[in-house]
Amino acid sequence: MVWMNPARKRTVRLVVALSAAVVLASALIYTSFSAASPALSPSQLVRQAQPGRSYQLTGKVVDGSVRHVGNTLDFSVADRAGATTIPVAYTGTVPDPFREGREVIVTVDKQDGRFVGERDSLITKCPSKYKAAPAGEKQNY
Amino acid sequence: MAVLGRICLLLALIVCVYGVGASLYGVRSGRTEFSDSGRRAVYALAIVLTAAFAVLELAFLRNDFAFNTVADTSSRTTPTFYRAAAVWSSQEGSLLLWAWLLSLWSSLALFLVRRRMRDVAAYATAILLGFGGFFIALMIFYATPFATTSPAPAEGVGLDPLLRFPTMMIHPPMLYSGYTLCTIPLAFAMGALLARRVDADWIRATRRFAFAAWLFLGVGILLGARWSYSELGWGGYWGWDAVENASLMPWLTGTAFLHSLMIQEKRGMLKVWNVSLVLATGTLAIMGTFLVRSGVLNSIHAFGGATLGVPFVALIGVLVAGSIYLVVSRRDMLRSEHRLDSMLSRESIFLANNVVLVALCFVIFWGTYFPLISEAFTGNEASVGPPWFDRYTVPLALLLVLLSGIGPVIAWRRATLANARRNFVAPLLSALVVLVVLLAAGVSQKPFALAMFCCAAFVLGAVGQEFVRGTIARRAIAGEAPPVALLALVRRNRRRYGGYIVHIGIAVLFVGVAASSSFQHAVEQRLSPGSSARVGAYTLRYVRPTATVTPKNDAAHTGSTLSLGAVVDVSKHGHHVATLRPSEGFYDSGEPAQGSVGHLIGGQAVSHISMSGGLTRDVWTAIAPDISAPALARIVTVGNRTLPADEAVVALGFLARAYLKNPPPAQFHFIVSPLVMWIWLGGLIVFGGGLIAIWPAPSAVRRRVAMRWRARSAHGLARA
């Protein structure tokens, strides 16, 4: 590198640094697409589920479907419209706001024809926290 | 009262519009009386918004349920402390808090530069008032905190029980202070570019605010982590949730800026980079605010049913486009005065630290917004989980901690072999000692944690060496005793040694993170009284159930109606360690449809965890009692049928007694986690170091006071 003039040296350095950044960024982007789990509603999941792949199931916990069996929590998740329901066997942390009728997100995969929740992946969308009044309601100036 | 609030908001909007116009006209036409008037508009805004905030706060304290936001987030049964904090638990209230804090911090910043850099300050005034006007317009047209219902409901919904946690009082104001403070350097940077004054003045004027933003944001993030650890019944402190990430991103770019600005001050380099970092930090802060309110990403922290997406996207678009235009059009002024002399110098280490921080920010940005990115490219919404984040952030964090040890000891411009020998022996030795000790102790199965411990030891060695050398040097010069010399050293170079203390705190914090995430034992088990579970080296025994009917005051005074729990005995190798009392609080849902008894316990259920915390480990317990067990459910059903509303509490007494007599098995969550305390301690050290660094040097204050006194007496003399 001694024979290079400073400007040339800087350019080389810049090119090396930029290519390293590009390589790293492509790795990042590639892995994010391969590692991501698609978010699906129950009806979409029924149509698309392939064994061995994980999905983020989003929907409402069906009333009367929650049961504790040993350390497993069984519950069903329904579409917002309520047409399709999917039973899920889940183990791990259950967030406080979890209850029937709440919107939940849980990562599941299909094992032997049934859906098993990934450990500790259950998230509850809490409707009452930070509740925003629906627009147009209760606004009488 | 609500009318007064609405008038305040309208006044505030008028003040903003006037202020933007006055300061822009003033700086364009060179008539300083107009830009001065624009600055005073910021003070006026602060006063008007203080009044608006006071109106809302009073409404909460007086239980004025005519205010929709009070009825939605507070109630008579909500304890006073949490009623006061409920103001910022709603979308509208938090917008008001944002605007109010913005007006206060802007007033302070503009007051401090009132006699300097007039044209830069005038542009900054216009930009800050623009932000203020944006938020006030949102409150007037989209989500007004002063909407009312008539007749007023007799009782409110109550503050969400999850938010009834002491830090609720300070976490949001801290975080929002951080966010709003991020916009001040942004406004001054834009002002400097607009006024074509890109010397070091604007950096000097806003350095302290950038630092304060960084500090407040950091403390806010840590308080949020603490809340998550002790209130969510989950036992974790960080989950790569979208809203958590949103607050971390500006903090990372802010950290990068605080380092690279030193290079600009010392060597006149990296000007484009610094301006870009400041603009990015401010924009990311606004994006963070947007993320919580737009409902575009799923998060447990987001405001439900939020609808403010479109205006925020417009604001962010303007900010990004404006930033790019300004930097590109002024690039000639932003030329570096020097070149990097060597790859082994403090400048290049700082540069490396910047690259790592920005890379971290990019990783987190990509992961956070991935659901949107994936939807745009594949049509399917998909998200990446914590393992994906960990894969990239763990190595980057290691590198970052290592650099935070090298930075303080490497020489400026060009490091020589002699410099290396003088400065690197002690830090390397301490890292080596830690490595040998840990390997001898058998900690080798977690290479990343091991590497983090060694890096942290390196940092402590490097920073410790700086303190020791400085103290010895002061002793030699002033002949002071070591503690006095140390204090004098820190007091004379607040920024430098405060910064070093921050590095110590970060190292301690990361040791806590590495240890607790790598060597944690967690167990979920259903237990009946008398049975026990083994968690790591500990045995946890469910001794007996507890039940309290608490219509007024529960132990933590959060306003739950019933709490069911357990006494848990913790022992290690047969020796008693601690007695823990986790419980779950049940809250009134306020819904008559659930029956006179049912509604009393039909609301949110919240874990009150119990833990034995220590420097070396935390034993953390949470319980989820089975309140819908048949025997208990029967009492509720019978009560619903027979008891009128005012006597329904009696049934809770029966329920508690039945639970104590025949406790159904309860679900327990036990965690034994080493060194969690180090995270909070590290945070405290960072906070302390930050305060030292940010505090005005005593000499500077004295000099200013003395100068003013001299000026005044000269003025007096002139008149005489």
Interface residues (C-beta under 8 A of the other chain):
Chain A: P6 R10 L24 A25 L28 I29 T31 S32 F33 A35 A36 S37 P38 A39 Q56 T58 H68 G70 N71 T91 G92 T93 V94 P95 D96 P97 R99 I105 T107 S121 I123 T124 K125 C126 P127 S128 K129 Y130 K131 A132 A133 P134 A135 K138 Q139 N140 Y141
Chain B: N68 T69 D72 T73 S89 S90 Q91 E92 A143 T144 A147 T148 T149 S150 V157 D160 L162 L163 L232 G233 W234 G235 N298 I300 A302 F303 G304 G305 A306 T307 R339 A359 F362 V363 W366 G367 F370 P371 S374 T378 N380 E381 A382 S383 V384 G385 P387 W388 R391 Y392 E524 Q525 R526 Q604 A605 V606 S607 A624 D626 Q667 H669
